[in-house]
Amino acid sequence: MFLPVLGWLVLTPVALLALLRSPAEAAVAAAVTGALASASTCWSRTLRHLIPLSAVPSALSWGACAWLVAWLVPSPWFVVAFPAAMVVATLPLRLIGAPQFVSNPLVRTQERWLFVVHTARFGGDLTTTGLLATAGASLALGIRGDLLPAAVGGAIVALMLTLGWASYRRAVQRMARGRRLRVAAVVVDGRPPANGELTGLWPGESSEYRDVAGTLARYRSHVETAAHEGASLIVLPEASAWLLGDDRAHFRQQIEAWASGLEVTIVAPYFDATTPKNMLLVIDRTGVVGSYEKQHPARGIEPPCTNKMEVGPFVSQSGLAVSTAICVDLDYADTARSARTAGAVLAAPSNDWHGSFALIHHRSAVWAAVVGGVPIVRATGHGISAIYDSAGRVVGQQTSADGPVVLVRNVSV
């Protein structure tokens, strides 16, 4: 419960050192803070080879920005310069393709403080990063005794949080006037590895995900349950099947039969091992109405994206409009912008691994719902499946660690 508060204090020591000590000391503190903040998301076996790629640029950029501010900026202007420097410090990670939760510690901690998340509606999550640095700078100035700039910074923070609260309330009021749509996340994981060490690569390593008939049999009754509970849209998890050659046609035909027989729209993700590509199909009772390729594959883990595209919308025969993103695509600003333009419920098949990373990824999806202004259905293999409304509230969640997931909820569209 106190983690959201701690997130707002993380930059205060750096600001204090920049004001009270030497530029070199401020640079070291900022470098350590930046490196730990970014590397903490990459400690798992799946991502650990990315630690140097995240920690080194972060340490260099955070350290350099803190040094420049401490050296060049007089204290009256510190309340403006320090936030600007901390925003600039995050940009190198963005430029090399890091998702938001790697470069912005607030993205991982503010799920329950939705009025904070709504400040991102005024310019993206970097607006909230600047607000975090403003809070740290104001506190540091107050400790030093520079009360006027400290008060100015505090007023800016208070104003932005008030605007965030107003944005949150407006989003809730809009949903009260919206049309109800019943949606579902359905996840049936294959058996875990015999050695018990689950990684994000398991769908590509497990023979069960390559057994298309077995995968379809594993899912069928649960898809039928979701449809019988009234779901019009059913989302399966990322790489729910690992397909090669003729497997692709067999997988598509079976999903088409389900969608036709149950009169639902199904978002069916798969890994195309022939191409290779990380893909999904949107299928309604008439057949395939759209396809989507993962836009932000993990460097060194997945094949690069070959087809740049928007998230949709894809419109079914019944008039249901669906946008799509795959897993970490949710954690990039271009996805939220595209989803906001499309204005449709966003289906986000994902694949994680149980533990701290699954929790981080679940929390960061809240930001995509808020900035995109759309409900999200996140069906997550080996992780937390959740349904978020367009205000960012978690309507329902369930982990596949406890068994098959059939999560059915209403959202407002």
Number of C-alpha atoms within 10 A of each C-alpha: 8 7 11 18 13 12 17 20 15 18 25 20 18 27 30 21 21 29 22 14 12 13 20 18 18 28 26 20 21 30 26 17 20 29 24 17 20 27 21 16 22 19 14 17 12 16 17 14 14 18 18 14 16 27 24 16 21 29 23 19 24 28 27 20 24 28 23 18 25 27 15 11 16 12 18 14 11 25 28 19 22 27 24 20 20 25 22 15 24 24 18 17 21 16 8 12 15 23 19 24 24 25 27 21 21 24 25 23 23 22 22 15 14 19 23 23 31 29 27 21 20 15 10 20 25 22 18 25 24 20 26 25 29 31 27 27 31 30 25 25 26 18 12 14 11 15 15 13 20 25 16 15 25 20 15 17 20 14 12 20 19 16 18 21 19 15 21 23 14 13 19 17 12 13 17 12 10 11 10 13 16 17 27 30 30 27 31 22 23 20 11 15 12 7 6 7 10 17 19 19 15 20 25 16 13 15 13 19 24 20 15 20 15 13 19 18 11 17 17 14 11 17 27 18 14 25 23 11 16 17 24 22 28 28 27 29 31 29 24 28 27 26 24 16 11 9 17 18 11 15 19 17 15 14 24 23 16 21 27 17 12 18 17 25 33 25 29 24 26 24 24 19 16 12 11 15 19 23 19 26 20 28 30 29 21 15 19 20 15 19 17 22 23 26 25 23 19 18 13 10 12 14 16 16 16 11 11 11 13 19 29 21 20 20 18 20 13 13 8 17 19 23 26 32 29 28 24 25 24 31 23 20 20 15 24 25 18 17 30 21 16 20 19 24 28 30 30 30 32 27 28 25 23 18 13 13 17 19 16 16 23 21 21 22 28 31 31 31 28 30 26 29 26 28 29 32 32 31 35 33 31 29 28 26 29 25 30 24 25 28 28 31 19 20 16 15 18 20 20 21 15 9 12 18 25 22 24 26 22 17 22 18 20
